[in-house]
Amino acid sequence: MDATNPDTVKKCIEFINPGLTGTALSEPVLIWASMPCTGGCKYQNINAQTESGKNHRELHIKTFKKMWRNFVTLIEWALSR
């Protein structure tokens, strides 16, 4: 699944609560995220010393922000139930 795609959030919600009735979740749910090291690892300091490395790092950070935004959307949905 592509964690940067908002449709993935919809698929996760449908998996957690297939009926999407708007009511409370029928069972306790654990939502786990293991985020890849996209733009935040120490090695990026080395990459930042070159122009291509800086561009690559910026792309990684944008990717991470998309994934995190979608994860937060999923969590907020679950907490609202």
Secondary structure, 3 states (H helix, E strand, C coil): CCCCCHHHHHHHHHHHCCCCCCCCCCCCCCCCCCCCCCCCCCHHHHHCCCHHHHHHHHHHHHHHHHHHHHHHHHHHHHHCC
